[in-house]
């Protein structure tokens, strides 16, 4: 997806479409971390540790329950 920056006062802004915000569960009050390697701009939501541990536990549960099926699908 290509996007253009828009003028916002003395700055430029990047508008992120609602479907992408919904998919990533980002709202207006979600803190965002902005990084660059000098060539690429990376924007990612800052997730709290409680949420990350909940996601990790869910992934482990899925992997434990469906490991054999997932391996067969990967082949």
VOGU-3710 file (C-alpha; in Angstrom, 3 decimals, decimal comma):
1> xxxxxxxxxx> 0,000/0,000/0,000  1,339/3,406/-0,930  0,468/6,488/1,083  1,335/10,160/0,763  2,088/12,445/3,675  -0,282/15,350/4,238  0,525/18,833/5,534  -0,454/19,301/9,193  0,592/22,740/10,410  4,383/22,932/10,101
11> xxxxxxxxxx> 4,640/19,137/10,054  3,656/16,231/7,847  1,209/13,508/8,880  0,599/9,949/7,779  -3,060/8,906/7,747  -3,571/5,244/8,619  -6,769/3,691/7,260  -9,352/2,440/9,769  -9,231/-1,238/8,663  -5,508/-1,309/9,442
21> xxxxxxxxxx> -6,051/0,406/12,788  -8,799/-2,099/13,631  -6,674/-5,077/12,611  -3,796/-3,894/14,818  -6,141/-2,778/17,607  -4,783/0,762/17,541  -6,900/3,675/18,719  -6,256/7,402/19,106  -4,882/6,821/22,625  -2,543/3,930/21,712
31> xxxxxxxxxx> 1,088/5,005/22,148  3,174/4,397/19,041  6,897/3,769/18,834  8,698/5,198/15,800  12,061/3,730/14,757  14,288/4,042/11,740  17,360/2,298/10,472  18,242/5,347/8,393  16,357/4,031/5,369  13,049/2,647/6,644
41> xxxxxxxxxx> 10,482/4,177/8,983  8,875/1,658/11,349  5,775/2,521/13,376  4,518/-0,008/15,920  2,074/0,123/18,797  3,534/-0,033/22,286  2,021/-3,072/23,973  1,947/-3,521/27,704  3,578/-6,557/29,286  0,251/-7,979/30,490
51> xxxxxxxxxx> -1,092/-8,063/26,935  2,127/-9,583/25,573  2,107/-12,345/28,178  -1,564/-13,086/27,414  -0,790/-13,392/23,685  2,241/-15,591/24,406  0,149/-17,887/26,624  -2,507/-18,167/23,905  0,101/-19,052/21,273  1,636/-21,694/23,530
61> xxxxxxxxxx> -1,802/-23,200/24,164  -2,549/-23,323/20,425  0,865/-24,820/19,655  0,467/-27,466/22,355  -3,041/-28,362/21,269  -2,507/-28,333/17,505  1,240/-28,951/17,056  0,797/-32,081/14,933  -1,832/-30,478/12,690  0,264/-27,343/12,241
71> xxxxx> 3,320/-29,429/11,294  1,304/-31,332/8,671  -0,043/-28,071/7,249  3,483/-26,678/7,000  4,666/-29,636/4,884
//
